[in-house]
Amino acid sequence: MLRLKFALCVSFIGNLALTGCSRGPQTSVSAASTPVAPVREAPPAAPTVYLASGPLVVENQVDVAAQREGLLAKVLVDVDAHVRKGQLLALLDDRQLRAERDAAAADLRASEANLKNWEAESEVLASDLRRDEEMWKAQLITEQQLEHSRYKLAAAKYQRDRDQQNLIFYTAKLHSMELELAKTQIQAPFDGVVARRYVREGQKVGLGDRLFWVTATGPLNVKFALSQDLIEKMRIGRELEVSAPFLPGPKHTARITQLSPVVDPASGTIEVQARLLDPPGNLRPGMTVNVRIKDE
């Protein structure tokens, strides 16, 4: 019985030893054959893009209004006409003003002649006074005659001064008539294109009535609003992308030229203006375009 137990113990210990020896090398081989996964770098984050939209505007765009009332005698341009600064757009009937201008010019010429006449008369009377003073010293005339010559010279000088003031008055009056006459010539205030015509020939217009809408064609600016959170990201000179989704063609580059110094309290936005750097192509003032700004 003791021999049987001893034999079983020896057999059990032997099995444990064999089992330990067989598992050791297998575990080592398995660990060595396991592949190591490569370390992959995370792709760079895409830049943040801010989107906005706004109208295309130009610096010069104005309704040309009548500066005086009158009858529209002639319309010289129509819609879509390209005009230069100072070019005539229309003419008001100026016959009455021309007659009044000519009358003012005649009054001015008469005043100039009167002034020259009294200047000459003053010289004559001054000479007579010097003669009478010599004659009075020689006891050839009375003192009353000498005083009479003095009074005549003083009166002539007053008359000369009055005609000098008349000359100033008629000069100013003629200048005023010239200004009124110039108001009958409706002129383009700057280079541009006639976008609208509100009147027709033969129509009577009043002071301040709109006659034409003249707009410049460039340079084009886009105005848009951005959230106040982006104030620190915007700066003068930063470039952005402008496109009109409803028009074919390349996208345009613009540069920020103005940043509003205040925030609109109602919307919490700031107003930004950018100027297109390349030719506008099919873009026109008044169009609404999209603005794309990439974060730097």
C-alpha positions in Angstrom: 0.0 0.0 0.0 2.8 2.4 0.8 4.6 1.5 -2.4 1.4 2.3 -4.4 1.1 5.7 -2.8 4.7 6.5 -3.4 4.4 5.5 -7.0 1.4 7.7 -7.6 3.2 10.7 -6.0 6.2 10.2 -8.2 4.0 9.9 -11.3 2.1 13.1 -10.4 5.3 15.1 -9.7 6.7 13.9 -13.0 3.6 15.0 -14.9 3.8 18.4 -13.4 7.4 18.8 -14.4 6.7 17.7 -18.0 3.7 20.1 -18.2 5.8 23.1 -16.9 8.6 22.4 -19.4 6.2 22.1 -22.4 4.3 25.3 -21.7 7.3 27.6 -21.2 8.7 27.6 -24.8 5.2 27.8 -26.3 4.3 31.0 -24.5 7.6 32.6 -25.5 7.1 31.8 -29.2 3.5 33.1 -29.2 4.6 36.4 -27.7 7.4 36.8 -30.2 5.2 36.1 -33.2 2.5 38.7 -32.4 2.7 41.7 -34.9 3.0 45.3 -33.5 0.3 47.7 -34.9 1.9 50.9 -36.5 1.2 54.2 -34.8 -0.9 56.4 -37.2 -0.8 60.2 -36.9 -4.1 62.0 -36.7 -4.9 63.9 -40.0 -4.6 67.7 -39.7 -7.7 69.5 -38.8 -9.4 71.3 -41.7 -9.3 75.2 -41.4 -12.5 76.8 -40.1 -14.4 78.6 -42.8 -16.7 81.6 -42.0 -19.6 82.2 -44.5 -21.6 85.4 -45.0 -23.4 87.2 -47.7 -24.1 90.8 -48.6 -24.7 93.3 -51.4 -22.2 94.7 -53.9 -22.0 98.5 -53.6 -20.0 101.4 -55.1 -18.8 104.6 -53.5 -20.6 106.9 -55.9 -24.3 106.3 -56.4 -26.8 109.2 -56.3 -30.1 110.5 -57.5 -29.5 113.6 -59.6 -32.2 116.1 -58.6 -33.4 119.4 -60.1 -31.8 122.5 -58.4 -34.6 124.8 -59.6 -38.1 124.5 -61.0 -38.7 124.7 -64.7 -39.7 123.0 -67.9 -37.6 120.1 -69.1 -36.6 121.3 -72.6 -34.3 118.4 -73.6 -33.2 115.0 -72.3 -29.8 114.1 -73.7 -29.2 110.6 -72.2 -31.2 107.5 -71.5 -30.8 104.4 -69.3 -27.6 102.4 -69.7 -25.7 105.4 -71.1 -22.1 105.8 -69.9 -21.4 109.3 -68.9 -18.4 111.4 -67.8 -18.2 113.9 -64.9 -19.7 117.2 -66.0 -21.5 115.7 -69.1 -24.9 117.2 -69.8 -27.8 114.9 -69.0 -30.7 117.3 -69.7 -31.6 121.0 -70.1 -34.3 123.1 -68.5 -35.9 126.0 -70.4 -33.5 128.9 -69.7 -34.9 131.7 -71.9 -36.3 133.8 -69.1 -33.1 133.4 -67.1 -30.9 134.4 -70.1 -33.0 137.6 -70.5 -32.5 138.5 -66.8 -28.8 137.7 -67.0 -28.4 140.0 -70.0 -30.3 142.8 -68.2 -28.0 142.3 -65.2 -25.0 142.5 -67.4 -26.3 145.7 -68.9 -26.8 147.2 -65.5 -23.2 146.3 -64.6 -21.8 148.0 -67.7 -23.9 151.1 -66.9 -22.6 151.2 -63.4 -19.0 150.9 -64.6 -19.5 153.8 -66.9 -21.1 155.9 -64.2 -18.2 155.2 -61.9 -15.7 156.2 -64.5 -17.7 159.4 -65.2 -17.7 160.4 -61.5 -14.0 159.6 -61.1 -13.3 162.0 -64.0 -15.7 164.6 -62.6 -14.0 164.4 -59.2 -10.6 165.1 -60.9 -12.1 168.1 -62.7 -13.6 169.5 -59.5 -10.4 168.9 -57.6 -8.6 170.9 -60.3 -11.2 173.7 -60.0 -10.8 173.7 -56.2 -7.0 174.2 -56.5 -7.6 177.1 -58.9 -10.2 178.7 -56.7 -7.8 178.4 -53.7 -5.1 180.3 -55.6 -7.6 182.9 -56.7 -8.9 183.3 -53.1 -5.3 183.9 -51.9 -5.0 186.6 -54.6 -8.3 188.1 -53.4 -9.9 187.5 -56.8 -12.9 185.5 -55.5 -14.9 185.5 -52.4 -14.7 182.9 -49.7 -18.2 181.7 -50.5 -17.1 180.8 -54.0 -14.2 178.8 -52.6 -16.6 176.9 -50.2 -18.9 176.2 -53.2 -16.0 174.5 -55.0 -15.2 172.4 -52.0 -18.8 171.3 -51.6 -19.0 170.3 -55.3 -15.9 168.1 -54.9 -17.2 166.4 -51.8 -20.6 165.7 -53.6 -18.7 164.2 -56.5 -16.7 161.9 -54.2 -19.9 160.7 -52.5 -21.4 160.0 -56.0 -18.3 158.1 -56.9 -18.5 156.0 -53.7 -22.2 155.3 -54.5 -21.4 154.0 -58.0 -18.6 151.9 -56.5 -21.2 150.2 -54.3 -23.6 149.9 -57.3 -20.8 148.2 -59.2 -20.4 145.7 -56.4 -24.1 145.1 -56.3 -24.5 144.5 -60.1 -21.5 142.3 -60.2 -23.0 140.1 -57.5 -26.3 140.1 -59.2 -24.8 139.0 -62.5 -22.9 136.3 -60.7 -26.2 135.1 -59.1 -27.9 135.0 -62.5 -25.0 133.0 -63.9 -25.4 130.5 -61.1 -29.2 130.2 -61.6 -28.5 129.7 -65.3 -26.1 127.0 -64.6 -28.8 125.1 -62.6 -30.7 124.7 -65.9 -27.9 122.4 -67.1 -28.3 119.0 -65.5 -24.8 117.5 -65.4 -23.4 114.1 -64.4 -21.7 114.4 -60.9 -19.1 111.7 -61.6 -18.1 109.1 -64.2 -20.6 106.3 -64.3 -23.7 104.9 -66.0 -27.3 106.1 -66.0 -29.3 103.4 -64.1 -32.7 105.1 -64.2 -34.5 108.1 -65.8 -37.4 109.5 -64.0 -38.5 112.3 -66.4 -39.3 113.0 -70.0 -39.1 116.0 -72.3 -41.7 118.7 -71.8 -42.3 117.7 -68.1 -42.4 120.5 -65.5 -40.1 119.7 -62.6 -39.9 121.3 -59.2 -37.0 122.0 -56.9 -35.6 118.7 -55.6 -37.4 116.4 -58.1 -35.5 113.3 -59.1 -34.3 113.4 -62.7 -31.8 110.5 -63.1 -30.1 107.9 -61.0 -26.4 107.8 -61.8 -24.1 105.1 -60.4 -20.5 104.4 -60.7 -19.5 100.9 -62.0 -16.4 100.4 -59.9 -14.6 99.8 -57.8 -16.9 97.2 -56.3 -17.2 96.7 -52.6 -19.1 94.0 -50.7 -20.7 94.8 -47.4 -21.6 92.0 -44.9 -22.1 91.4 -41.2 -20.1 89.0 -39.0 -20.7 87.8 -35.4 -19.1 89.9 -32.7 -17.2 86.8 -31.7 -15.0 87.2 -34.8 -13.8 90.7 -34.1 -10.4 89.6 -33.0 -10.0 87.4 -36.2 -10.8 90.3 -38.6 -8.3 92.9 -39.7 -7.8 95.5 -42.4 -6.1 94.0 -45.5 -7.2 90.4 -44.9 -8.3 88.6 -48.1 -11.4 86.7 -48.6 -13.3 84.9 -51.4 -16.4 86.4 -53.1 -18.7 84.4 -55.5 -22.2 84.7 -57.0 -23.8 81.3 -57.0 -26.3 82.2 -59.7 -23.5 83.3 -62.1 -21.0 81.1 -63.9 -17.4 82.1 -63.8 -14.4 82.1 -61.4 -14.5 83.2 -57.8 -13.2 86.6 -57.0 -10.7 87.8 -54.4 -11.4 90.8 -52.1 -9.6 92.6 -49.4 -11.1 94.0 -46.2 -11.0 97.8 -46.3 -13.3 98.8 -43.4 -14.3 97.4 -40.1 -17.1 99.0 -38.1 -15.9 100.5 -34.8 -19.2 99.5 -33.1 -21.3 96.4 -32.7 -24.9 96.4 -33.6 -26.6 95.8 -30.2 -29.7 94.4 -31.9 -28.0 91.6 -33.8 -24.6 91.4 -32.1 -22.8 91.8 -35.4 -20.1 94.0 -36.9 -20.3 95.5 -40.4 -17.4 94.7 -42.7 -16.6 96.1 -46.1 -14.2 94.5 -48.6 -13.0 95.7 -52.1 -12.7 93.3 -55.1 -9.1 93.1 -56.3 -9.7 91.5 -59.8 -12.0 92.6 -62.7 -15.7 92.2 -61.7 -16.7 90.2 -64.8 -20.5 89.8 -64.7 -20.8 91.2 -61.2 -22.8 94.4 -60.9 -23.6 96.9 -58.2 -26.6 95.8 -56.2 -26.0 92.0 -56.5 -26.0 89.8 -53.4 -22.9 87.6 -53.2 -21.5 85.0 -50.9 -18.4 85.7 -48.8 -16.1 82.9 -47.7 -13.3 83.5 -45.1 -10.9 80.9 -44.1 -9.5 81.0 -40.6 -5.8 81.7 -40.4 
